[in-house]
C-alpha cells in the first residue's frame, strides 16, 4: 500500500492536520477523529491512520507530561492500557487489505457515536468496585476501535471521564491512554506494511500544521464561546461520519 505523494494529496493532508490541530487547541480533543475522518475522504483509513501516528504521538506525549501523577495513574489504569494494546495489535489487520471498506464503515459509525456522545454531554459515573472488570473490557473495545478506525478516544475517553479524576489527572490520563494506543497502532501498521518510510515521512511533516493549528486554536480559545464551538464541532463530525459510512455502503 503506497500513499500518493503528489502536491494535491499533501495539501489535503496539511489542511486536515491544520484543522484537526485547531480543534484540539480550542476544545482540547478531536485531533484523531478530524484528521482521520477528513483524510479518509481521499484515501483508505489505514493510510490516514498511518499519517496520524507522529502528530498524535507528539501531541499526546505533550498532554501526558503536563500532568503531575504519571506513576499513580499508570498503576490504576494498567488493565485498560494492556487490554487496549493487545487488542490493537491483534486486530491490526482490520485496517489492511480486503477490510478497507469495512474499516471505512466502522470509522463512519465511530465518528457518529463519538459526536452523539459529545452533543448529549453525557457523563458516566464509574464505581470503584467495577473498575477491576470494566477497565479491561473498555480497553479491549478501545483497541478494536483503534485498529479498525485509527481513532483511540472511544470508549476510553468517556470511561476515564467517569472515574472522578481531577481536571489535571484526567488530562494526563487521556494523554497516557492515547499515547499507548498510538504506539500500539504504529506497531500494528508497521507489521502489516502500511506504515513505511514514505508515509512515516509524510506523518512527520504533518506534525507542523498540527502544531500550528493547536497554537492558533489556543489563541482563539479565549476569544470565542467554547460551548458553541464544541456544538458546531460535534455536528460537523456527525455529518462527516454519516458521509463516510454512506459512501462506503453505496
VENRA-V342313 format. One record per residue. N is the residue number from 1. BURIAL is + if it has 9 or more other C-alpha atoms within 8 Angstrom, else -. Layout:
n | burial
N | BURIAL
N | BURIAL
//
This chain:
n | burial
1 | -
2 | -
3 | -
4 | -
5 | -
6 | -
7 | -
8 | -
9 | +
10 | +
11 | -
12 | +
13 | +
14 | +
15 | +
16 | +
17 | +
18 | +
19 | +
20 | +
21 | +
22 | +
23 | +
24 | +
25 | +
26 | +
27 | +
28 | -
29 | -
30 | +
31 | +
32 | +
33 | +
34 | +
35 | +
36 | +
37 | +
38 | +
39 | +
40 | +
41 | -
42 | -
43 | -
44 | +
45 | +
46 | +
47 | +
48 | +
49 | +
50 | +
51 | +
52 | +
53 | +
54 | +
55 | +
56 | +
57 | +
58 | +
59 | +
60 | +
61 | +
62 | +
63 | +
64 | +
65 | +
66 | -
67 | +
68 | -
69 | -
70 | +
71 | -
72 | -
73 | +
74 | +
75 | -
76 | -
77 | +
78 | -
79 | +
80 | +
81 | +
82 | +
83 | +
84 | +
85 | +
86 | +
87 | +
88 | +
89 | +
90 | -
91 | +
92 | +
93 | +
94 | +
95 | +
96 | +
97 | -
98 | -
99 | +
100 | +
101 | -
102 | +
103 | +
104 | +
105 | +
106 | +
107 | +
108 | +
109 | +
110 | +
111 | +
112 | +
113 | +
114 | +
115 | +
116 | +
117 | +
118 | +
119 | +
120 | -
121 | -
122 | -
123 | -
124 | -
125 | -
126 | +
127 | -
128 | -
129 | -
130 | -
131 | +
132 | -
133 | -
134 | -
135 | +
136 | +
137 | +
138 | +
139 | +
140 | +
141 | +
142 | +
143 | +
144 | +
145 | +
146 | +
147 | +
148 | +
149 | +
150 | +
151 | +
152 | +
153 | -
154 | +
155 | +
156 | +
157 | +
158 | +
159 | +
160 | +
161 | +
162 | +
163 | +
164 | -
165 | +
166 | -
167 | -
168 | +
169 | +
170 | +
171 | +
172 | +
173 | +
174 | +
175 | +
176 | +
177 | +
178 | +
179 | +
180 | +
181 | +
182 | +
183 | +
184 | +
185 | +
186 | +
187 | +
188 | +
189 | +
190 | +
191 | -
192 | +
193 | -
194 | +
195 | +
196 | -
197 | -
198 | -
199 | +
200 | +
201 | -
202 | +
203 | +
204 | +
205 | -
206 | +
207 | +
208 | -
209 | +
210 | +
211 | +
212 | +
213 | +
214 | +
215 | +
216 | +
217 | +
218 | +
219 | -
220 | +
221 | +
222 | -
223 | -
224 | -
225 | -
226 | +
227 | -
228 | -
229 | +
230 | +
231 | +
232 | -
233 | +
234 | +
235 | +
236 | -
237 | +
238 | +
239 | +
240 | +
241 | +
242 | +
243 | +
244 | +
245 | +
246 | +
247 | -
248 | +
249 | -
250 | -
//
